[in-house]
């Protein structure tokens, strides 16, 4: 079921026109509330839980990751969030007493988060 949802999200994200918003508030809020605890505000894997996961949280500003985001829009973000291959994120949060409330993800949420990350990564590389 999760695999088919990822495929559906991938198709939905890749067939939509690029959602560009000068102020991507939703993407930024989702990142800050749900991702920064591990990836840090700079997206470089510098959050308070970055070194507490196994493997450690990766730096998302690398050229290789930027290429993956570009080549597979939404796949990376949705696959990490939906976690079809294990529970690394929930386990790390649990083991460190961090609670992030559930969220009913929409296609717009995935798109906005993907766009926000792309925007931050692009700024870091210039």
C-alpha positions as CSV (number, residue, x, y, z in Angstrom):
1,X,0.0,0.0,0.0
2,X,2.8,2.5,0.9
3,X,4.6,1.7,-2.3
4,X,1.5,2.5,-4.4
5,X,1.0,5.7,-2.5
6,X,4.6,6.7,-3.2
7,X,4.0,6.0,-6.9
8,X,0.8,8.0,-6.8
9,X,2.5,10.9,-5.0
10,X,5.4,10.8,-7.5
11,X,3.1,11.0,-10.5
12,X,1.1,13.8,-8.9
13,X,4.2,15.8,-8.0
14,X,6.0,15.3,-11.3
15,X,2.9,16.1,-13.5
16,X,2.1,19.3,-11.7
17,X,3.6,22.6,-12.9
18,X,6.3,23.8,-10.6
19,X,4.7,25.4,-7.6
20,X,6.8,28.5,-7.1
21,X,5.8,30.8,-4.4
22,X,8.0,33.8,-3.3
23,X,7.2,33.0,0.3
24,X,6.8,29.2,0.6
25,X,5.4,29.4,4.1
26,X,3.9,26.0,4.1
27,X,7.1,24.3,3.0
28,X,9.2,26.2,5.5
29,X,6.7,25.5,8.3
30,X,6.6,21.8,7.5
31,X,10.4,21.6,7.4
32,X,10.9,23.6,10.6
33,X,8.3,21.6,12.5
34,X,9.0,18.1,11.1
35,X,12.5,17.9,9.7
36,X,14.8,20.4,11.4
37,X,15.1,18.4,14.6
38,X,17.4,16.1,12.6
39,X,18.4,18.0,9.5
40,X,18.9,21.3,11.3
41,X,17.8,24.8,10.1
42,X,20.6,24.8,7.5
43,X,19.5,21.4,6.0
44,X,23.1,20.1,6.6
45,X,22.3,17.4,9.1
46,X,23.1,19.6,12.1
47,X,19.9,19.3,14.1
48,X,19.9,18.1,17.8
49,X,19.2,14.5,16.8
50,X,21.5,14.4,13.7
51,X,24.1,12.2,15.4
52,X,21.6,10.2,17.3
53,X,20.3,8.2,14.4
54,X,22.0,5.2,12.8
55,X,23.0,6.1,10.2
56,X,23.6,9.7,11.1
57,X,21.4,12.3,9.4
58,X,22.8,13.3,6.0
59,X,23.7,16.7,4.7
60,X,21.0,17.5,2.2
61,X,22.9,20.4,0.6
62,X,25.3,18.1,-1.3
63,X,25.2,18.2,-5.1
64,X,24.3,14.5,-5.2
65,X,21.2,15.1,-3.0
66,X,20.2,18.2,-5.0
67,X,20.4,16.1,-8.2
68,X,18.2,13.4,-6.6
69,X,15.6,16.0,-5.6
70,X,15.6,17.4,-9.2
71,X,15.6,14.0,-10.9
72,X,12.9,12.5,-8.7
73,X,10.7,15.4,-7.6
74,X,8.7,14.4,-4.5
75,X,10.0,10.8,-4.4
76,X,12.7,11.5,-1.9
77,X,10.6,13.7,0.3
78,X,7.5,11.4,0.2
79,X,9.6,8.2,0.6
80,X,11.4,9.5,3.7
81,X,8.2,10.8,5.2
82,X,6.1,7.6,4.5
83,X,9.1,5.3,5.5
84,X,8.2,2.2,3.6
85,X,11.5,0.6,4.5
86,X,11.6,0.8,8.3
87,X,11.1,3.2,11.2
88,X,14.4,5.0,11.5
89,X,12.7,8.4,12.0
90,X,10.1,7.3,14.6
91,X,12.7,5.1,16.4
92,X,15.1,8.0,16.7
93,X,12.4,10.4,17.9
94,X,11.1,7.8,20.4
95,X,14.6,7.0,21.8
96,X,15.2,10.7,22.4
97,X,11.8,11.6,23.8
98,X,10.8,13.8,20.9
99,X,7.1,13.9,19.9
100,X,6.0,15.2,16.6
101,X,2.2,15.2,16.1
102,X,0.9,13.2,13.2
103,X,0.2,15.1,10.0
104,X,-2.2,14.3,7.2
105,X,0.1,14.9,4.2
106,X,-1.4,16.3,1.0
107,X,0.2,16.5,-2.4
108,X,0.6,20.3,-1.8
109,X,2.5,19.6,1.4
110,X,4.9,17.3,-0.4
111,X,5.3,19.8,-3.3
112,X,5.8,22.7,-0.9
113,X,8.4,20.9,1.2
114,X,10.3,19.7,-1.8
115,X,10.3,23.2,-3.2
116,X,11.4,24.7,0.1
117,X,14.3,22.2,0.3
118,X,15.3,22.9,-3.3
119,X,15.2,26.7,-2.6
120,X,17.4,26.4,0.5
121,X,19.9,24.0,-1.2
122,X,20.1,26.3,-4.2
123,X,20.9,29.3,-2.0
124,X,23.6,27.3,-0.1
125,X,25.4,26.5,-3.3
126,X,25.7,30.0,-4.6
